[in-house]
Amino acid sequence: MNKTSSTPSHDIPSYLDPNNLGPWGIYLAQVDRVTPYLGDLARWVETLKRPKRSLIVDVPIELDNGTIAHYEGYRVQHNISRGPGKGGVRFHQNVTLSEVMALSAWMSIKNAAVNVPYGGAKGGIRVDPSTLSMGELERLTRRYTSEIGLIIGPSKDIPAPDVNTNERIMAWMMDTYSMNSGSTATGVVTGKPIDLGGSLGRKEATGRGVFTVGVEAAKRIGLSIDGVRIAVQGFGNVGGTAAKLFVEAGARLIAVQDHAGGVYNDQGLDVVALQTHVTEHGSVLGFAGGEVLQPEEFWACDCDILIPAALEGQLTAHNAPKVKARMVIEGANGPTTPEADDILQANNVLVLPDVIANAGGVTVSYFEWVQDFSSFFWSEAEINQRLVNIMTDAFTAVWNVGQQHKVSLRTATFIVACTRILHARAMRGLYP
Ligand SMILES: NC(=O)c1ccc[n+]([C@@H]2O[C@H](COP(=O)([O-])OP(=O)(O)OC[C@H]3O[C@@H](n4cnc5c(N)ncnc54)[C@H](O)[C@@H]3O)[C@@H](O)[C@H]2O)c1
């Protein structure tokens, strides 16, 4: 038998539509791109093309009006070769199994890229939570947790917040799992409130990671942070924190766009005043310290660093050719379409991909889980320093692989991560 190649049997699982693979199709293409660089480990590559375990659950709840509603829920564990599953839970009306599979796989890549001892997992419910009362949301969360309780646990699979879930929901998940198992299990989820075993520094962790890899990359392309012009899409947790850290380091924040509008100031926006405005008004719209920026102008603005930190699919074949920045740092998950990725690369725009750039959040989630196990909590300064060390080392490894193989940083991150995952797979061997 040829030990360097595997024998694909069924490439596409029967439960997906081969003509419309959705996000899972994008992930499969990324794995194909990296396979030539995996050497002997390519023998195991089919492992990455199928999730280890996918659970689909029915989540029935009684609505406030007395009727019974049913929602479709998922928990997918893509890979657990390097440790327990880890990944968020998304509440959104458009969640699909394909999307949860892809997000779980990207968690495998992200966790291996920063070398935290986790596999990849993700969960979700097809629901628009804005249509539910607080009581309905709690019942939904608790029933879902109970249904996926079969496969989650502090040493099995550890959920966390994602789109439309937060620390309030994590508290309900922790309580439900604990009630079912008969003792308080703080380590079953991360992103919890501080008083329930959450970690200091978790809230800012993703933005801090974005800033850290940005500084590292800037050094390598000869870009000084002092006076550098940055533009940020999304001024929430990730974008707001990253913008603040860049400004504190001497950068000039010239443009911000969020769901309601955009603001521009060539001399630099006052980041603290803008944060106060957003807290008070819910958006950057109407901020007095800058001029109004139209959506199309945002992508073409005269900046050095562009940080998409809002939604997926924002940089497209349509707007990517207009980008003037020298570097794009993906704070959001999946903000750049594959076509835009190729255009940016052809135009010499360096893209720091999500699978490394926004890994600061899961890194501090890992710290939270470690602190919960030992019931010993670290100082914020200690957490931030450890985060910076991990992100810097991870970025250096990815950069070096990119240089060695002359590939994009996205492919380089996949090479580093897939090698780690498949090396673990090979060492463990195939059971039985
Ligand atoms: N929070 C984390 O720890 C974390 C970790 C990894 C990845 N991410 C990713 O980062 C992204 C942002 O997450 P967050 O936690 O900062 O969310 P958030 O809800 O705090 O902020 C989201 C921001 O995006 C803006 N936005 C929404 N729709 C928009 C639109 N159509 N156009 C422009 N802006 C729009 C909102 O106005 C808001 O400013 C998401 O893709 C998320 O998956 C977050």
PDBQT file of the ligand as one rigid body, heavy atoms in Angstrom, charges set to zero:
ROOT
HETATM    1  N1  LIG A 501     -15.602  38.085  20.415  1.00  0.00    +0.000 N 
HETATM    2  C1  LIG A 501     -14.656  37.173  20.218  1.00  0.00    +0.000 C 
HETATM    3  O1  LIG A 501     -13.960  36.746  21.142  1.00  0.00    +0.000 OA
HETATM    4  C2  LIG A 501     -14.397  36.664  18.836  1.00  0.00    +0.000 A 
HETATM    5  C3  LIG A 501     -13.412  35.669  18.661  1.00  0.00    +0.000 A 
HETATM    6  C4  LIG A 501     -13.102  35.223  17.375  1.00  0.00    +0.000 A 
HETATM    7  C5  LIG A 501     -13.791  35.768  16.292  1.00  0.00    +0.000 A 
HETATM    8  N2  LIG A 501     -14.761  36.708  16.486  1.00  0.00    +0.000 N 
HETATM    9  C6  LIG A 501     -15.448  37.245  15.311  1.00  0.00    +0.000 C 
HETATM   10  O2  LIG A 501     -15.290  38.656  15.244  1.00  0.00    +0.000 OA
HETATM   11  C7  LIG A 501     -16.421  39.248  14.630  1.00  0.00    +0.000 C 
HETATM   12  C8  LIG A 501     -16.980  40.362  15.521  1.00  0.00    +0.000 C 
HETATM   13  O3  LIG A 501     -17.302  39.811  16.780  1.00  0.00    +0.000 OA
HETATM   14  P1  LIG A 501     -17.557  40.746  18.064  1.00  0.00    +0.000 P 
HETATM   15  O4  LIG A 501     -17.490  39.825  19.228  1.00  0.00    +0.000 OA
HETATM   16  O5  LIG A 501     -16.688  41.955  18.011  1.00  0.00    +0.000 OA
HETATM   17  O6  LIG A 501     -19.065  41.177  17.815  1.00  0.00    +0.000 OA
HETATM   18  P2  LIG A 501     -19.837  42.482  18.372  1.00  0.00    +0.000 P 
HETATM   19  O7  LIG A 501     -21.275  42.127  18.313  1.00  0.00    +0.000 OA
HETATM   20  O8  LIG A 501     -19.252  42.971  19.642  1.00  0.00    +0.000 OA
HETATM   21  O9  LIG A 501     -19.523  43.609  17.261  1.00  0.00    +0.000 OA
HETATM   22  C9  LIG A 501     -19.916  43.447  15.938  1.00  0.00    +0.000 C 
HETATM   23  C10 LIG A 501     -19.682  44.756  15.206  1.00  0.00    +0.000 C 
HETATM   24  O10 LIG A 501     -19.956  44.536  13.818  1.00  0.00    +0.000 OA
HETATM   25  C11 LIG A 501     -20.797  45.572  13.346  1.00  0.00    +0.000 C 
HETATM   26  N3  LIG A 501     -21.616  45.121  12.218  1.00  0.00    +0.000 N 
HETATM   27  C12 LIG A 501     -22.651  44.253  12.241  1.00  0.00    +0.000 A 
HETATM   28  N4  LIG A 501     -23.188  44.147  11.009  1.00  0.00    +0.000 NA
HETATM   29  C13 LIG A 501     -22.460  44.937  10.203  1.00  0.00    +0.000 A 
HETATM   30  C14 LIG A 501     -22.527  45.261   8.825  1.00  0.00    +0.000 A 
HETATM   31  N5  LIG A 501     -23.455  44.734   8.037  1.00  0.00    +0.000 N 
HETATM   32  N6  LIG A 501     -21.604  46.137   8.313  1.00  0.00    +0.000 NA
HETATM   33  C15 LIG A 501     -20.675  46.684   9.099  1.00  0.00    +0.000 A 
HETATM   34  N7  LIG A 501     -20.564  46.421  10.427  1.00  0.00    +0.000 NA
HETATM   35  C16 LIG A 501     -21.450  45.568  10.965  1.00  0.00    +0.000 A 
HETATM   36  C17 LIG A 501     -21.645  45.946  14.543  1.00  0.00    +0.000 C 
HETATM   37  O11 LIG A 501     -22.211  47.240  14.388  1.00  0.00    +0.000 OA
HETATM   38  C18 LIG A 501     -20.601  45.891  15.647  1.00  0.00    +0.000 C 
HETATM   39  O12 LIG A 501     -19.869  47.097  15.682  1.00  0.00    +0.000 OA
HETATM   40  C19 LIG A 501     -17.379  38.082  14.322  1.00  0.00    +0.000 C 
HETATM   41  O13 LIG A 501     -17.112  37.624  13.016  1.00  0.00    +0.000 OA
HETATM   42  C20 LIG A 501     -16.946  37.015  15.312  1.00  0.00    +0.000 C 
HETATM   43  O14 LIG A 501     -17.265  35.678  14.882  1.00  0.00    +0.000 OA
HETATM   44  C21 LIG A 501     -15.076  37.167  17.734  1.00  0.00    +0.000 A 
ENDROOT
TORSDOF 0
